[in-house]
Amino acid sequence: MQFIRSKLFATLLVIWTLLFMIPMPFLIFGRNADRRARSCSKFYCKGFLSLCSHLLNLTFEVRGDPDLKNGSPIIFAAKHQSAWETIALYFLIPKIVPVLKVSLTKIPIFGWYLKRLRMIAVDRGEGRKALLHMFNEAEDAVAENRNLLIFPEGTRQLPLGNPELKSGIFLLYRRLGLRVVPIALNSGLFWPKGASTIEAGRVTVSFLSAIEPGLDRREFLNKLHASLSVESDKLVTELNANLAIGLTD
């Protein structure tokens, strides 16, 4: 049954995305286009989460505090296990500007929309030029009091997979002098890369203690890696233990 639900979800998500793209040309031009585009994107993300909940019985809970009380911009560094968080975190974190692959901005119409949302598109093949572009775009976003979102592992990982972090997160941290809030999660248990069936359950998103500015490269990356891996592994282990208890009851 969950396999059928997954296929229906995939179909309806495509339809939802196509419907969402129809008004895009009217949203990305003219006065207040940025505000309209962001409002519409939040609505799209809300629809995505609603499809997850009602079709897949895939819900979520949030632990911890995004630590936005003082109003200053934050760099959010998230674990990456699934397609789920690429959309959900945009909904959960206010004024967020994700760092993404430049190839996504080349998709007709949809790519225009991403550009209008002022997301930071990076072409890793361009080396130093890509780095300078990321710095400039990030500084512009921070000047507008927006938060940044980056997946420092670079690509989706299996649950309990904890590779070394890419250096881009440290370079942003050093350049901008901002706090970094790690985000741990366990979405890969339900929606791993390449899965034909998306499992039902509850994704846990955990906002961890902020890493303050001023650390050197090794200390920062070690601290961020430890925060992300320890908490994400804990969430995976906790869920597996709960499932095992449920099976024995």
Biotite code that builds the C-alpha atoms (Angstrom):
import biotite.structure as struc

atoms = struc.array([
    struc.Atom([0.000, 0.000, 0.000], chain_id="A", res_id=1, res_name="MET", atom_name="CA", element="C"),
    struc.Atom([2.795, 2.451, 0.846], chain_id="A", res_id=2, res_name="GLN", atom_name="CA", element="C"),
    struc.Atom([4.338, 1.788, -2.578], chain_id="A", res_id=3, res_name="PHE", atom_name="CA", element="C"),
    struc.Atom([1.062, 2.821, -4.229], chain_id="A", res_id=4, res_name="ILE", atom_name="CA", element="C"),
    struc.Atom([0.824, 5.881, -1.987], chain_id="A", res_id=5, res_name="ARG", atom_name="CA", element="C"),
    struc.Atom([4.377, 6.822, -2.960], chain_id="A", res_id=6, res_name="SER", atom_name="CA", element="C"),
    struc.Atom([3.587, 6.629, -6.669], chain_id="A", res_id=7, res_name="LYS", atom_name="CA", element="C"),
    struc.Atom([0.442, 8.693, -6.202], chain_id="A", res_id=8, res_name="LEU", atom_name="CA", element="C"),
    struc.Atom([2.410, 11.220, -4.185], chain_id="A", res_id=9, res_name="PHE", atom_name="CA", element="C"),
    struc.Atom([5.033, 11.502, -6.933], chain_id="A", res_id=10, res_name="ALA", atom_name="CA", element="C"),
    struc.Atom([2.316, 12.040, -9.544], chain_id="A", res_id=11, res_name="THR", atom_name="CA", element="C"),
    struc.Atom([0.461, 14.664, -7.520], chain_id="A", res_id=12, res_name="LEU", atom_name="CA", element="C"),
    struc.Atom([3.703, 16.446, -6.651], chain_id="A", res_id=13, res_name="LEU", atom_name="CA", element="C"),
    struc.Atom([4.475, 16.794, -10.362], chain_id="A", res_id=14, res_name="VAL", atom_name="CA", element="C"),
    struc.Atom([0.960, 18.146, -10.969], chain_id="A", res_id=15, res_name="ILE", atom_name="CA", element="C"),
    struc.Atom([1.272, 20.524, -7.998], chain_id="A", res_id=16, res_name="TRP", atom_name="CA", element="C"),
    struc.Atom([4.610, 21.765, -9.327], chain_id="A", res_id=17, res_name="THR", atom_name="CA", element="C"),
    struc.Atom([3.239, 22.286, -12.844], chain_id="A", res_id=18, res_name="LEU", atom_name="CA", element="C"),
    struc.Atom([0.223, 24.172, -11.498], chain_id="A", res_id=19, res_name="LEU", atom_name="CA", element="C"),
    struc.Atom([2.541, 26.240, -9.373], chain_id="A", res_id=20, res_name="PHE", atom_name="CA", element="C"),
    struc.Atom([4.611, 27.173, -12.421], chain_id="A", res_id=21, res_name="MET", atom_name="CA", element="C"),
    struc.Atom([1.655, 28.577, -14.371], chain_id="A", res_id=22, res_name="ILE", atom_name="CA", element="C"),
    struc.Atom([1.507, 31.947, -12.567], chain_id="A", res_id=23, res_name="PRO", atom_name="CA", element="C"),
    struc.Atom([5.300, 32.262, -12.267], chain_id="A", res_id=24, res_name="MET", atom_name="CA", element="C"),
    struc.Atom([5.739, 34.759, -15.149], chain_id="A", res_id=25, res_name="PRO", atom_name="CA", element="C"),
    struc.Atom([3.266, 37.055, -13.380], chain_id="A", res_id=26, res_name="PHE", atom_name="CA", element="C"),
    struc.Atom([5.055, 36.672, -10.047], chain_id="A", res_id=27, res_name="LEU", atom_name="CA", element="C"),
    struc.Atom([8.644, 37.241, -11.045], chain_id="A", res_id=28, res_name="ILE", atom_name="CA", element="C"),
    struc.Atom([8.278, 40.590, -12.789], chain_id="A", res_id=29, res_name="PHE", atom_name="CA", element="C"),
    struc.Atom([7.050, 44.007, -11.715], chain_id="A", res_id=30, res_name="GLY", atom_name="CA", element="C"),
    struc.Atom([6.889, 45.816, -8.386], chain_id="A", res_id=31, res_name="ARG", atom_name="CA", element="C"),
    struc.Atom([7.158, 43.775, -5.165], chain_id="A", res_id=32, res_name="ASN", atom_name="CA", element="C"),
    struc.Atom([8.078, 40.710, -7.238], chain_id="A", res_id=33, res_name="ALA", atom_name="CA", element="C"),
    struc.Atom([10.472, 39.408, -4.568], chain_id="A", res_id=34, res_name="ASP", atom_name="CA", element="C"),
    struc.Atom([7.813, 39.539, -1.876], chain_id="A", res_id=35, res_name="ARG", atom_name="CA", element="C"),
    struc.Atom([5.191, 37.868, -4.089], chain_id="A", res_id=36, res_name="ARG", atom_name="CA", element="C"),
    struc.Atom([7.622, 35.152, -5.154], chain_id="A", res_id=37, res_name="ALA", atom_name="CA", element="C"),
    struc.Atom([8.566, 34.351, -1.559], chain_id="A", res_id=38, res_name="ARG", atom_name="CA", element="C"),
    struc.Atom([4.945, 34.245, -0.418], chain_id="A", res_id=39, res_name="SER", atom_name="CA", element="C"),
    struc.Atom([4.094, 31.916, -3.277], chain_id="A", res_id=40, res_name="CYS", atom_name="CA", element="C"),
    struc.Atom([7.076, 29.676, -2.529], chain_id="A", res_id=41, res_name="SER", atom_name="CA", element="C"),
    struc.Atom([5.961, 29.300, 1.098], chain_id="A", res_id=42, res_name="LYS", atom_name="CA", element="C"),
    struc.Atom([2.538, 28.252, -0.189], chain_id="A", res_id=43, res_name="PHE", atom_name="CA", element="C"),
    struc.Atom([4.163, 25.677, -2.474], chain_id="A", res_id=44, res_name="TYR", atom_name="CA", element="C"),
    struc.Atom([6.187, 24.245, 0.421], chain_id="A", res_id=45, res_name="CYS", atom_name="CA", element="C"),
    struc.Atom([3.060, 24.101, 2.573], chain_id="A", res_id=46, res_name="LYS", atom_name="CA", element="C"),
    struc.Atom([1.320, 22.136, -0.180], chain_id="A", res_id=47, res_name="GLY", atom_name="CA", element="C"),
    struc.Atom([4.278, 19.756, -0.387], chain_id="A", res_id=48, res_name="PHE", atom_name="CA", element="C"),
    struc.Atom([4.161, 19.098, 3.360], chain_id="A", res_id=49, res_name="LEU", atom_name="CA", element="C"),
    struc.Atom([0.399, 18.604, 3.173], chain_id="A", res_id=50, res_name="SER", atom_name="CA", element="C"),
    struc.Atom([0.828, 15.966, 0.452], chain_id="A", res_id=51, res_name="LEU", atom_name="CA", element="C"),
    struc.Atom([3.460, 14.241, 2.581], chain_id="A", res_id=52, res_name="CYS", atom_name="CA", element="C"),
    struc.Atom([1.143, 14.212, 5.571], chain_id="A", res_id=53, res_name="SER", atom_name="CA", element="C"),
    struc.Atom([-2.133, 13.187, 3.925], chain_id="A", res_id=54, res_name="HIS", atom_name="CA", element="C"),
    struc.Atom([-0.882, 10.801, 1.248], chain_id="A", res_id=55, res_name="LEU", atom_name="CA", element="C"),
    struc.Atom([2.232, 9.307, 2.793], chain_id="A", res_id=56, res_name="LEU", atom_name="CA", element="C"),
    struc.Atom([1.417, 9.771, 6.472], chain_id="A", res_id=57, res_name="ASN", atom_name="CA", element="C"),
    struc.Atom([4.860, 11.376, 6.652], chain_id="A", res_id=58, res_name="LEU", atom_name="CA", element="C"),
    struc.Atom([4.779, 14.155, 9.237], chain_id="A", res_id=59, res_name="THR", atom_name="CA", element="C"),
    struc.Atom([7.489, 15.994, 11.150], chain_id="A", res_id=60, res_name="PHE", atom_name="CA", element="C"),
    struc.Atom([8.405, 17.430, 14.517], chain_id="A", res_id=61, res_name="GLU", atom_name="CA", element="C"),
    struc.Atom([10.823, 20.220, 15.374], chain_id="A", res_id=62, res_name="VAL", atom_name="CA", element="C"),
    struc.Atom([13.151, 20.112, 18.354], chain_id="A", res_id=63, res_name="ARG", atom_name="CA", element="C"),
    struc.Atom([15.285, 22.944, 19.634], chain_id="A", res_id=64, res_name="GLY", atom_name="CA", element="C"),
    struc.Atom([15.226, 26.620, 18.788], chain_id="A", res_id=65, res_name="ASP", atom_name="CA", element="C"),
    struc.Atom([16.336, 28.244, 15.515], chain_id="A", res_id=66, res_name="PRO", atom_name="CA", element="C"),
    struc.Atom([17.751, 30.991, 17.768], chain_id="A", res_id=67, res_name="ASP", atom_name="CA", element="C"),
    struc.Atom([16.341, 33.901, 15.765], chain_id="A", res_id=68, res_name="LEU", atom_name="CA", element="C"),
    struc.Atom([15.365, 36.043, 18.745], chain_id="A", res_id=69, res_name="LYS", atom_name="CA", element="C"),
    struc.Atom([18.037, 38.726, 18.394], chain_id="A", res_id=70, res_name="ASN", atom_name="CA", element="C"),
    struc.Atom([17.131, 39.334, 14.757], chain_id="A", res_id=71, res_name="GLY", atom_name="CA", element="C"),
    struc.Atom([20.643, 39.061, 13.307], chain_id="A", res_id=72, res_name="SER", atom_name="CA", element="C"),
    struc.Atom([21.202, 36.787, 10.288], chain_id="A", res_id=73, res_name="PRO", atom_name="CA", element="C"),
    struc.Atom([22.296, 33.190, 10.832], chain_id="A", res_id=74, res_name="ILE", atom_name="CA", element="C"),
    struc.Atom([23.975, 30.571, 8.680], chain_id="A", res_id=75, res_name="ILE", atom_name="CA", element="C"),
    struc.Atom([22.024, 27.316, 9.013], chain_id="A", res_id=76, res_name="PHE", atom_name="CA", element="C"),
    struc.Atom([24.093, 24.201, 8.260], chain_id="A", res_id=77, res_name="ALA", atom_name="CA", element="C"),
    struc.Atom([21.839, 21.197, 7.699], chain_id="A", res_id=78, res_name="ALA", atom_name="CA", element="C"),
    struc.Atom([22.380, 17.474, 7.452], chain_id="A", res_id=79, res_name="LYS", atom_name="CA", element="C"),
    struc.Atom([21.312, 16.203, 4.014], chain_id="A", res_id=80, res_name="HIS", atom_name="CA", element="C"),
    struc.Atom([19.707, 12.762, 3.787], chain_id="A", res_id=81, res_name="GLN", atom_name="CA", element="C"),
    struc.Atom([16.651, 13.320, 1.593], chain_id="A", res_id=82, res_name="SER", atom_name="CA", element="C"),
    struc.Atom([14.790, 15.528, -0.853], chain_id="A", res_id=83, res_name="ALA", atom_name="CA", element="C"),
    struc.Atom([12.397, 16.279, 2.024], chain_id="A", res_id=84, res_name="TRP", atom_name="CA", element="C"),
    struc.Atom([14.525, 18.874, 3.819], chain_id="A", res_id=85, res_name="GLU", atom_name="CA", element="C"),
    struc.Atom([15.324, 20.846, 0.679], chain_id="A", res_id=86, res_name="THR", atom_name="CA", element="C"),
    struc.Atom([11.683, 21.955, 0.660], chain_id="A", res_id=87, res_name="ILE", atom_name="CA", element="C"),
    struc.Atom([10.688, 21.641, 4.306], chain_id="A", res_id=88, res_name="ALA", atom_name="CA", element="C"),
    struc.Atom([13.497, 23.826, 5.649], chain_id="A", res_id=89, res_name="LEU", atom_name="CA", element="C"),
    struc.Atom([12.522, 26.618, 3.279], chain_id="A", res_id=90, res_name="TYR", atom_name="CA", element="C"),
    struc.Atom([9.113, 26.551, 4.969], chain_id="A", res_id=91, res_name="PHE", atom_name="CA", element="C"),
    struc.Atom([10.419, 26.209, 8.529], chain_id="A", res_id=92, res_name="LEU", atom_name="CA", element="C"),
    struc.Atom([13.080, 28.931, 8.526], chain_id="A", res_id=93, res_name="ILE", atom_name="CA", element="C"),
    struc.Atom([12.008, 32.534, 7.912], chain_id="A", res_id=94, res_name="PRO", atom_name="CA", element="C"),
    struc.Atom([13.783, 34.731, 5.371], chain_id="A", res_id=95, res_name="LYS", atom_name="CA", element="C"),
    struc.Atom([15.933, 31.853, 4.197], chain_id="A", res_id=96, res_name="ILE", atom_name="CA", element="C"),
    struc.Atom([18.323, 31.978, 1.235], chain_id="A", res_id=97, res_name="VAL", atom_name="CA", element="C"),
    struc.Atom([19.568, 28.497, 0.277], chain_id="A", res_id=98, res_name="PRO", atom_name="CA", element="C"),
    struc.Atom([22.875, 27.799, -1.442], chain_id="A", res_id=99, res_name="VAL", atom_name="CA", element="C"),
    struc.Atom([22.131, 25.462, -4.372], chain_id="A", res_id=100, res_name="LEU", atom_name="CA", element="C"),
    struc.Atom([23.561, 23.971, -7.557], chain_id="A", res_id=101, res_name="LYS", atom_name="CA", element="C"),
    struc.Atom([23.604, 26.352, -10.509], chain_id="A", res_id=102, res_name="VAL", atom_name="CA", element="C"),
    struc.Atom([22.062, 23.678, -12.751], chain_id="A", res_id=103, res_name="SER", atom_name="CA", element="C"),
    struc.Atom([18.709, 24.166, -11.007], chain_id="A", res_id=104, res_name="LEU", atom_name="CA", element="C"),
    struc.Atom([18.529, 27.787, -12.186], chain_id="A", res_id=105, res_name="THR", atom_name="CA", element="C"),
    struc.Atom([18.766, 26.650, -15.808], chain_id="A", res_id=106, res_name="LYS", atom_name="CA", element="C"),
    struc.Atom([15.421, 24.838, -15.721], chain_id="A", res_id=107, res_name="ILE", atom_name="CA", element="C"),
    struc.Atom([12.962, 26.819, -17.894], chain_id="A", res_id=108, res_name="PRO", atom_name="CA", element="C"),
    struc.Atom([10.572, 29.028, -15.915], chain_id="A", res_id=109, res_name="ILE", atom_name="CA", element="C"),
    struc.Atom([11.393, 27.281, -12.628], chain_id="A", res_id=110, res_name="PHE", atom_name="CA", element="C"),
    struc.Atom([14.968, 28.524, -12.884], chain_id="A", res_id=111, res_name="GLY", atom_name="CA", element="C"),
    struc.Atom([13.736, 32.088, -13.393], chain_id="A", res_id=112, res_name="TRP", atom_name="CA", element="C"),
    struc.Atom([11.751, 31.710, -10.216], chain_id="A", res_id=113, res_name="TYR", atom_name="CA", element="C"),
    struc.Atom([14.777, 30.543, -8.241], chain_id="A", res_id=114, res_name="LEU", atom_name="CA", element="C"),
    struc.Atom([16.699, 33.569, -9.469], chain_id="A", res_id=115, res_name="LYS", atom_name="CA", element="C"),
    struc.Atom([13.868, 35.864, -8.419], chain_id="A", res_id=116, res_name="ARG", atom_name="CA", element="C"),
    struc.Atom([13.985, 34.291, -4.958], chain_id="A", res_id=117, res_name="LEU", atom_name="CA", element="C"),
    struc.Atom([17.641, 35.382, -4.901], chain_id="A", res_id=118, res_name="ARG", atom_name="CA", element="C"),
    struc.Atom([18.899, 31.902, -4.027], chain_id="A", res_id=119, res_name="MET", atom_name="CA", element="C"),
    struc.Atom([22.669, 31.529, -4.222], chain_id="A", res_id=120, res_name="ILE", atom_name="CA", element="C"),
    struc.Atom([23.514, 29.332, -7.210], chain_id="A", res_id=121, res_name="ALA", atom_name="CA", element="C"),
    struc.Atom([27.037, 27.911, -7.208], chain_id="A", res_id=122, res_name="VAL", atom_name="CA", element="C"),
    struc.Atom([28.879, 26.237, -10.089], chain_id="A", res_id=123, res_name="ASP", atom_name="CA", element="C"),
    struc.Atom([31.580, 24.190, -8.376], chain_id="A", res_id=124, res_name="ARG", atom_name="CA", element="C"),
    struc.Atom([33.389, 23.742, -11.666], chain_id="A", res_id=125, res_name="GLY", atom_name="CA", element="C"),
    struc.Atom([34.294, 27.434, -11.768], chain_id="A", res_id=126, res_name="GLU", atom_name="CA", element="C"),
    struc.Atom([36.560, 27.280, -8.739], chain_id="A", res_id=127, res_name="GLY", atom_name="CA", element="C"),
    struc.Atom([37.578, 30.688, -7.366], chain_id="A", res_id=128, res_name="ARG", atom_name="CA", element="C"),
    struc.Atom([35.060, 32.525, -9.543], chain_id="A", res_id=129, res_name="LYS", atom_name="CA", element="C"),
    struc.Atom([32.226, 30.467, -7.996], chain_id="A", res_id=130, res_name="ALA", atom_name="CA", element="C"),
    struc.Atom([33.577, 31.186, -4.524], chain_id="A", res_id=131, res_name="LEU", atom_name="CA", element="C"),
    struc.Atom([33.654, 34.944, -5.109], chain_id="A", res_id=132, res_name="LEU", atom_name="CA", element="C"),
    struc.Atom([30.129, 34.792, -6.510], chain_id="A", res_id=133, res_name="HIS", atom_name="CA", element="C"),
    struc.Atom([28.929, 32.937, -3.415], chain_id="A", res_id=134, res_name="MET", atom_name="CA", element="C"),
    struc.Atom([30.583, 35.527, -1.154], chain_id="A", res_id=135, res_name="PHE", atom_name="CA", element="C"),
    struc.Atom([28.988, 38.458, -2.996], chain_id="A", res_id=136, res_name="ASN", atom_name="CA", element="C"),
    struc.Atom([25.522, 36.913, -3.045], chain_id="A", res_id=137, res_name="GLU", atom_name="CA", element="C"),
    struc.Atom([25.754, 35.908, 0.608], chain_id="A", res_id=138, res_name="ALA", atom_name="CA", element="C"),
    struc.Atom([26.852, 39.390, 1.655], chain_id="A", res_id=139, res_name="GLU", atom_name="CA", element="C"),
    struc.Atom([23.913, 40.906, -0.233], chain_id="A", res_id=140, res_name="ASP", atom_name="CA", element="C"),
    struc.Atom([21.513, 38.509, 1.502], chain_id="A", res_id=141, res_name="ALA", atom_name="CA", element="C"),
    struc.Atom([22.932, 39.287, 4.928], chain_id="A", res_id=142, res_name="VAL", atom_name="CA", element="C"),
    struc.Atom([22.704, 43.018, 4.209], chain_id="A", res_id=143, res_name="ALA", atom_name="CA", element="C"),
    struc.Atom([18.968, 42.463, 3.721], chain_id="A", res_id=144, res_name="GLU", atom_name="CA", element="C"),
    struc.Atom([18.828, 40.626, 7.070], chain_id="A", res_id=145, res_name="ASN", atom_name="CA", element="C"),
    struc.Atom([18.183, 37.242, 5.463], chain_id="A", res_id=146, res_name="ARG", atom_name="CA", element="C"),
    struc.Atom([19.370, 33.888, 6.780], chain_id="A", res_id=147, res_name="ASN", atom_name="CA", element="C"),
    struc.Atom([21.502, 31.464, 4.788], chain_id="A", res_id=148, res_name="LEU", atom_name="CA", element="C"),
    struc.Atom([21.003, 27.711, 4.395], chain_id="A", res_id=149, res_name="LEU", atom_name="CA", element="C"),
    struc.Atom([23.780, 25.392, 3.273], chain_id="A", res_id=150, res_name="ILE", atom_name="CA", element="C"),
    struc.Atom([24.157, 21.608, 3.183], chain_id="A", res_id=151, res_name="PHE", atom_name="CA", element="C"),
    struc.Atom([27.837, 21.263, 4.102], chain_id="A", res_id=152, res_name="PRO", atom_name="CA", element="C"),
    struc.Atom([28.023, 17.572, 3.133], chain_id="A", res_id=153, res_name="GLU", atom_name="CA", element="C"),
    struc.Atom([27.420, 18.649, -0.459], chain_id="A", res_id=154, res_name="GLY", atom_name="CA", element="C"),
    struc.Atom([25.036, 15.854, -1.438], chain_id="A", res_id=155, res_name="THR", atom_name="CA", element="C"),
    struc.Atom([22.566, 13.443, 0.136], chain_id="A", res_id=156, res_name="ARG", atom_name="CA", element="C"),
    struc.Atom([23.973, 10.852, 2.522], chain_id="A", res_id=157, res_name="GLN", atom_name="CA", element="C"),
    struc.Atom([22.638, 7.615, 3.940], chain_id="A", res_id=158, res_name="LEU", atom_name="CA", element="C"),
    struc.Atom([21.457, 7.604, 7.575], chain_id="A", res_id=159, res_name="PRO", atom_name="CA", element="C"),
    struc.Atom([24.533, 7.192, 9.807], chain_id="A", res_id=160, res_name="LEU", atom_name="CA", element="C"),
    struc.Atom([26.695, 8.380, 6.910], chain_id="A", res_id=161, res_name="GLY", atom_name="CA", element="C"),
    struc.Atom([28.915, 11.202, 8.154], chain_id="A", res_id=162, res_name="ASN", atom_name="CA", element="C"),
    struc.Atom([31.449, 12.273, 5.518], chain_id="A", res_id=163, res_name="PRO", atom_name="CA", element="C"),
    struc.Atom([33.867, 15.147, 5.928], chain_id="A", res_id=164, res_name="GLU", atom_name="CA", element="C"),
    struc.Atom([32.261, 18.542, 5.434], chain_id="A", res_id=165, res_name="LEU", atom_name="CA", element="C"),
    struc.Atom([32.973, 20.704, 2.395], chain_id="A", res_id=166, res_name="LYS", atom_name="CA", element="C"),
    struc.Atom([35.067, 23.787, 3.022], chain_id="A", res_id=167, res_name="SER", atom_name="CA", element="C"),
    struc.Atom([32.435, 26.215, 1.690], chain_id="A", res_id=168, res_name="GLY", atom_name="CA", element="C"),
    struc.Atom([30.643, 26.412, 5.026], chain_id="A", res_id=169, res_name="ILE", atom_name="CA", element="C"),
    struc.Atom([33.821, 27.506, 6.826], chain_id="A", res_id=170, res_name="PHE", atom_name="CA", element="C"),
    struc.Atom([34.646, 30.067, 4.164], chain_id="A", res_id=171, res_name="LEU", atom_name="CA", element="C"),
    struc.Atom([31.191, 31.639, 4.594], chain_id="A", res_id=172, res_name="LEU", atom_name="CA", element="C"),
    struc.Atom([31.476, 31.476, 8.378], chain_id="A", res_id=173, res_name="TYR", atom_name="CA", element="C"),
    struc.Atom([34.859, 33.242, 8.326], chain_id="A", res_id=174, res_name="ARG", atom_name="CA", element="C"),
    struc.Atom([33.917, 35.790, 5.679], chain_id="A", res_id=175, res_name="ARG", atom_name="CA", element="C"),
    struc.Atom([30.566, 36.817, 7.175], chain_id="A", res_id=176, res_name="LEU", atom_name="CA", element="C"),
    struc.Atom([31.398, 36.515, 10.867], chain_id="A", res_id=177, res_name="GLY", atom_name="CA", element="C"),
    struc.Atom([27.990, 35.013, 11.649], chain_id="A", res_id=178, res_name="LEU", atom_name="CA", element="C"),
    struc.Atom([26.792, 32.297, 14.010], chain_id="A", res_id=179, res_name="ARG", atom_name="CA", element="C"),
    struc.Atom([26.214, 28.873, 12.476], chain_id="A", res_id=180, res_name="VAL", atom_name="CA", element="C"),
    struc.Atom([23.238, 26.828, 13.691], chain_id="A", res_id=181, res_name="VAL", atom_name="CA", element="C"),
    struc.Atom([23.562, 23.093, 12.884], chain_id="A", res_id=182, res_name="PRO", atom_name="CA", element="C"),
    struc.Atom([20.401, 21.212, 11.883], chain_id="A", res_id=183, res_name="ILE", atom_name="CA", element="C"),
    struc.Atom([20.299, 17.462, 12.478], chain_id="A", res_id=184, res_name="ALA", atom_name="CA", element="C"),
    struc.Atom([17.556, 15.209, 11.087], chain_id="A", res_id=185, res_name="LEU", atom_name="CA", element="C"),
    struc.Atom([16.581, 11.626, 10.251], chain_id="A", res_id=186, res_name="ASN", atom_name="CA", element="C"),
    struc.Atom([14.678, 12.067, 6.979], chain_id="A", res_id=187, res_name="SER", atom_name="CA", element="C"),
    struc.Atom([16.811, 9.468, 5.209], chain_id="A", res_id=188, res_name="GLY", atom_name="CA", element="C"),
    struc.Atom([15.083, 6.687, 7.152], chain_id="A", res_id=189, res_name="LEU", atom_name="CA", element="C"),
    struc.Atom([11.832, 7.504, 5.357], chain_id="A", res_id=190, res_name="PHE", atom_name="CA", element="C"),
    struc.Atom([12.889, 8.961, 2.003], chain_id="A", res_id=191, res_name="TRP", atom_name="CA", element="C"),
    struc.Atom([16.427, 7.891, 1.061], chain_id="A", res_id=192, res_name="PRO", atom_name="CA", element="C"),
    struc.Atom([17.975, 8.771, -2.270], chain_id="A", res_id=193, res_name="LYS", atom_name="CA", element="C"),
    struc.Atom([16.654, 6.596, -5.086], chain_id="A", res_id=194, res_name="GLY", atom_name="CA", element="C"),
    struc.Atom([13.907, 4.963, -3.005], chain_id="A", res_id=195, res_name="ALA", atom_name="CA", element="C"),
    struc.Atom([10.860, 3.681, -4.875], chain_id="A", res_id=196, res_name="SER", atom_name="CA", element="C"),
    struc.Atom([8.784, 3.748, -1.681], chain_id="A", res_id=197, res_name="THR", atom_name="CA", element="C"),
    struc.Atom([8.615, 6.652, 0.751], chain_id="A", res_id=198, res_name="ILE", atom_name="CA", element="C"),
    struc.Atom([7.868, 5.302, 4.195], chain_id="A", res_id=199, res_name="GLU", atom_name="CA", element="C"),
    struc.Atom([5.306, 6.643, 6.649], chain_id="A", res_id=200, res_name="ALA", atom_name="CA", element="C"),
    struc.Atom([6.486, 8.081, 9.940], chain_id="A", res_id=201, res_name="GLY", atom_name="CA", element="C"),
    struc.Atom([7.654, 11.273, 11.594], chain_id="A", res_id=202, res_name="ARG", atom_name="CA", element="C"),
    struc.Atom([10.768, 13.125, 10.508], chain_id="A", res_id=203, res_name="VAL", atom_name="CA", element="C"),
    struc.Atom([12.565, 14.859, 13.365], chain_id="A", res_id=204, res_name="THR", atom_name="CA", element="C"),
    struc.Atom([14.322, 18.159, 12.679], chain_id="A", res_id=205, res_name="VAL", atom_name="CA", element="C"),
    struc.Atom([16.628, 19.248, 15.491], chain_id="A", res_id=206, res_name="SER", atom_name="CA", element="C"),
    struc.Atom([18.041, 22.780, 15.734], chain_id="A", res_id=207, res_name="PHE", atom_name="CA", element="C"),
    struc.Atom([21.257, 22.593, 17.746], chain_id="A", res_id=208, res_name="LEU", atom_name="CA", element="C"),
    struc.Atom([23.303, 25.108, 19.733], chain_id="A", res_id=209, res_name="SER", atom_name="CA", element="C"),
    struc.Atom([24.847, 27.860, 17.640], chain_id="A", res_id=210, res_name="ALA", atom_name="CA", element="C"),
    struc.Atom([28.562, 27.913, 16.887], chain_id="A", res_id=211, res_name="ILE", atom_name="CA", element="C"),
    struc.Atom([29.816, 31.420, 17.565], chain_id="A", res_id=212, res_name="GLU", atom_name="CA", element="C"),
    struc.Atom([32.158, 33.305, 15.188], chain_id="A", res_id=213, res_name="PRO", atom_name="CA", element="C"),
    struc.Atom([35.903, 33.313, 15.610], chain_id="A", res_id=214, res_name="GLY", atom_name="CA", element="C"),
    struc.Atom([36.969, 29.648, 15.483], chain_id="A", res_id=215, res_name="LEU", atom_name="CA", element="C"),
    struc.Atom([39.767, 28.505, 13.208], chain_id="A", res_id=216, res_name="ASP", atom_name="CA", element="C"),
    struc.Atom([39.110, 26.131, 10.323], chain_id="A", res_id=217, res_name="ARG", atom_name="CA", element="C"),
    struc.Atom([39.873, 22.834, 12.055], chain_id="A", res_id=218, res_name="ARG", atom_name="CA", element="C"),
    struc.Atom([38.085, 23.697, 15.282], chain_id="A", res_id=219, res_name="GLU", atom_name="CA", element="C"),
    struc.Atom([35.010, 24.961, 13.461], chain_id="A", res_id=220, res_name="PHE", atom_name="CA", element="C"),
    struc.Atom([34.678, 22.019, 11.072], chain_id="A", res_id=221, res_name="LEU", atom_name="CA", element="C"),
    struc.Atom([35.306, 19.485, 13.841], chain_id="A", res_id=222, res_name="ASN", atom_name="CA", element="C"),
    struc.Atom([32.687, 21.098, 16.060], chain_id="A", res_id=223, res_name="LYS", atom_name="CA", element="C"),
    struc.Atom([30.105, 21.342, 13.270], chain_id="A", res_id=224, res_name="LEU", atom_name="CA", element="C"),
    struc.Atom([30.757, 17.792, 12.098], chain_id="A", res_id=225, res_name="HIS", atom_name="CA", element="C"),
    struc.Atom([30.421, 16.453, 15.643], chain_id="A", res_id=226, res_name="ALA", atom_name="CA", element="C"),
    struc.Atom([27.180, 18.351, 16.246], chain_id="A", res_id=227, res_name="SER", atom_name="CA", element="C"),
    struc.Atom([25.575, 17.170, 13.022], chain_id="A", res_id=228, res_name="LEU", atom_name="CA", element="C"),
    struc.Atom([26.734, 13.556, 13.145], chain_id="A", res_id=229, res_name="SER", atom_name="CA", element="C"),
    struc.Atom([26.165, 12.859, 16.853], chain_id="A", res_id=230, res_name="VAL", atom_name="CA", element="C"),
    struc.Atom([22.654, 14.296, 16.936], chain_id="A", res_id=231, res_name="GLU", atom_name="CA", element="C"),
    struc.Atom([21.571, 12.840, 13.571], chain_id="A", res_id=232, res_name="SER", atom_name="CA", element="C"),
    struc.Atom([22.894, 9.392, 14.544], chain_id="A", res_id=233, res_name="ASP", atom_name="CA", element="C"),
    struc.Atom([21.033, 9.735, 17.830], chain_id="A", res_id=234, res_name="LYS", atom_name="CA", element="C"),
    struc.Atom([17.789, 10.510, 15.998], chain_id="A", res_id=235, res_name="LEU", atom_name="CA", element="C"),
    struc.Atom([18.266, 7.520, 13.692], chain_id="A", res_id=236, res_name="VAL", atom_name="CA", element="C"),
    struc.Atom([19.061, 5.174, 16.582], chain_id="A", res_id=237, res_name="THR", atom_name="CA", element="C"),
    struc.Atom([16.165, 6.512, 18.645], chain_id="A", res_id=238, res_name="GLU", atom_name="CA", element="C"),
    struc.Atom([13.680, 5.918, 15.849], chain_id="A", res_id=239, res_name="LEU", atom_name="CA", element="C"),
    struc.Atom([14.988, 2.427, 15.115], chain_id="A", res_id=240, res_name="ASN", atom_name="CA", element="C"),
    struc.Atom([14.721, 1.561, 18.817], chain_id="A", res_id=241, res_name="ALA", atom_name="CA", element="C"),
    struc.Atom([11.137, 2.814, 18.948], chain_id="A", res_id=242, res_name="ASN", atom_name="CA", element="C"),
    struc.Atom([10.245, 0.762, 15.875], chain_id="A", res_id=243, res_name="LEU", atom_name="CA", element="C"),
    struc.Atom([11.791, -2.339, 17.435], chain_id="A", res_id=244, res_name="ALA", atom_name="CA", element="C"),
    struc.Atom([9.769, -1.812, 20.633], chain_id="A", res_id=245, res_name="ILE", atom_name="CA", element="C"),
    struc.Atom([6.603, -1.382, 18.561], chain_id="A", res_id=246, res_name="GLY", atom_name="CA", element="C"),
    struc.Atom([7.218, -4.658, 16.750], chain_id="A", res_id=247, res_name="LEU", atom_name="CA", element="C"),
    struc.Atom([7.600, -6.560, 20.028], chain_id="A", res_id=248, res_name="THR", atom_name="CA", element="C"),
    struc.Atom([4.484, -5.113, 21.687], chain_id="A", res_id=249, res_name="ASP", atom_name="CA", element="C"),
])
